[in-house]
Amino acid sequence: MRHRKSKLAAFALLLISLQAVQSGELQAADIGSTTPHGAANGWNFSFTTYGWLPWISGDLTVKGRTFDVDVTPGQVIDALDWSGIPAWFSYAEARNGRVTLFNDIAYAKLSGSGDFAKTGPGGAATLSGNVSADYEQAIIEVGAAYEIWSGNHAGWGPSAFDVLAGGRYWHQDTTISADVSLNGNLGLDLEAGRVFARSGSVDWVDPFIGARLRQQLAPGQNLTLRGDVGGFDVGSEFSWQVIATYDFEMCVSDNYVIDGYLGYRALSVDYSQGSGTNRYAIDALQQGPVVGAKLRF
């Protein structure tokens, strides 16, 4: 499959990070009131709404027909389905001392895209003309993190290292249509001179484990680096994610703080189910910038 080397590299990076922390001076102590994400005592909350503009590349198989996926952020925006909610991205976090609970939601719906699925070599012989795709994806992540190290460095603010674990729920629903081919349409639906391959609702859950580094660059400016790996043949065969974000204080009102939020996110998954003309599979990487605003209270 297309992204096997990148999967191994992501897994190796996570193991190296964990080994580096274990070989250092670990301490199960709270950073205190100077922690990059809130005070030390009691619960602190944050809610971030953001936009994610990804490049999407990989392979998609619907009803046994395989397609190439190579989409730019501009093409994603052009194909958003405005008949309902076209997209929703949010991240919520609750922190008390060394314990953090978090939730991330990423949802997008594309309609009539001529770019999302292109005919692959030999894999989609019956869907080869004027290909169009409708695609819906929801990714809901729930997890917890635990701070295992904290400290200060000369010239820098406080930093902390967390280990994390959780589950990532995936929902995908894909319909690909094309002009009728003379090669036959086994297992496909024929409507109004076009042939349709419909996946129906495809859902699975991936467990994941990972690590996170939080670093205060200056008062009101924080950098967060996170990586995780998951799947392990429980849901998908393998998945990995890397996120780097920078937030900076913009506004303070009473007990509320509003931060700007910039970063980059890469998320890869390799999942398959079924066989023959009932096979659905996706081996794809989504990566691109994120921008938004965070409310802390």
Buried (B, 14 or more C-beta within 10 A) or exposed (E): EBBEEEBEEBBEBBEEBBEEBEEEEEEEBBBEEEBBBBBBEEEBBBBBBBBBBBBBBBBBBBBBBBBBBBBBBEBBEBBBBEEEEBBEBBBBBBBBBBEBBBBBBBBBBBBEBEBBBBBBEEBBEBBBEEBBBBBBBBBBBBBBBEBBBBBEEEEEBBBBBBBBBBBBBBBBBBBBBBEBBEEEBEEBEEEEEBBBBBBEEBEBBBBBBBBBBBBBBEEEBBBBBBBBBBBBEEBBBBBBBBBBBBBBBEEEEEEEBBBBBBBBBBBBBBBBBBEEEEBBBBBBBBBBBBEBBBBBE
